[in-house]
Amino acid sequence: MPAPVVVVHQQLDTQRMLISTVRAAGYEVAGFADPIKALDAIETGSRARVLVTRLDFGPGKLNGIALARMIRHKGLGLQVVFVGRADKARYLDSTEAFVPHPVDLDAVADAVRHALATSVRSEILFHPNLP
């Protein structure tokens, strides 16, 4: 079952830095290199509340924006923090959190903290026995 924060980044050094940053901020975090594997884990778990993902995973891979849209379409209620090249930010909604490369780790921690504070997902809203 994924932790409350899920990091999806295929560059393992960057993924490790992001995971360490989120852990140092006091949050449980799970990391994935593949966006589809992350989506599968998020769908089967009920604890994920924030997704930290890069914008682009390269040719043949689901991009971070599509991953976020799939999560929203499925009603999973996650807040999203994007990291990526500044020229790709134009593809985001102005309300979405974005931290440009080179990644400012303090900005990532702040964005995750803000996303968790504004997350509306709760165990009551997603309780499996409710109609």
N, C-alpha and C positions, 0 to 999 in steps of 0.2 A: 504494500500500500504506500503510495507516494507520501512524502512529507508535505507540510503546508506550503513549502516553496519548491518549485521544480525548475531546474536550470537545464536548458537545452542548447548545447553549443558543441559543434563537432571538433573544434580545435581543443585538444585535451588540456593544454597549458592554460588557455583562457578559461575553460570550463572549471578547472581546479581553482583558479584565482577567484572566479565568481562564487563557487561553492564555499571557499574559505572565507570570503567576505561576508556572505550571508550567515554562515555559522558564527563568525566573530560578532555579528550583530545580534546574536542570540536566538537564531531561528533554525529549526530542522530543515534540511534541504536534501533533495535527491537530484542526481545529475544524469543526463542522457546525452549521447552524441547523435542519436538518430531521432528526428521529430516524430516518426510513426511509432517507434517504441515508447516515446514519452507520452504520446496520445493514448496508446493502449494502457499504459500504467495509470494515467490520469482517469481514464474511463472506468477502470476496475477499482480504483481507490476513491475514498470519499474525503480525504483530508486536504488535498491540494487546493490552495486558495490563490496562489500567485505563480505565474509563469514568467520566467526570465529567459528570453530567447533572442537569438540573433535574427536579423532580417532575412538573410540569404544563406542557404546551405549549399549552393552550387547546383550545377546541372543535374537533373534527374532526381532531385530531392525536393520534398515539400518545403516551401519557404516559411519563415516565421509568421508572416502575416496570414498566410493560408492556415497555418496551424492554429493561430488565435481565432480565426473565423470559424474553423471547425469546432473548436471548444465552445465558442459562444453559441453556435447553431445547435449544439447538443445540449445547451442549457446548463453547462457545468459551472458557470458563475465565477470563473477565475478572472482576476485582474492580471494585466500583462505589462511587463517592462521589457522593452525592446532595446537591444544593443546592436550597433552596426555603423557602417560608414555614413557620414553626414549627408551625402548625396542621395541616399536611399530614404531618408526621413520624409521626403515629399509623398511617399506612398502611405503614410500613416495618417490617421485621423488626428486632428489637433488636440484631442483629449487624451491620447495615448502617451504613456510615459516612454521617453526615449533618452538613451545615454549614448552619445557618439563615441566612436573610436578616435584616438586611443581611449580605452575605457577608464573613466575616473571611478575607482572602486568605492569611494565615499558617496558619490552620486548614485551608484547602484544600491548601496545600503540604504540611503535615504529614500530612493524610489520604492524599494521593497517595503520599507517601514510604512511609507505613505499608502501603498497598495493594500497592505494588511489592515491598516487602520480604516480604509474605506471599503473594504471587502464586505459585501452583504451576505455572503454565503455562511450558513450556519447549519449545524447538525439537525436542528428542528425543521428547517426548510427542506432538507434533503433526506429526511427520515424515510426509510423504505416502506414503513407500514402506514404512512399517511396516504389518503386517497389522492 
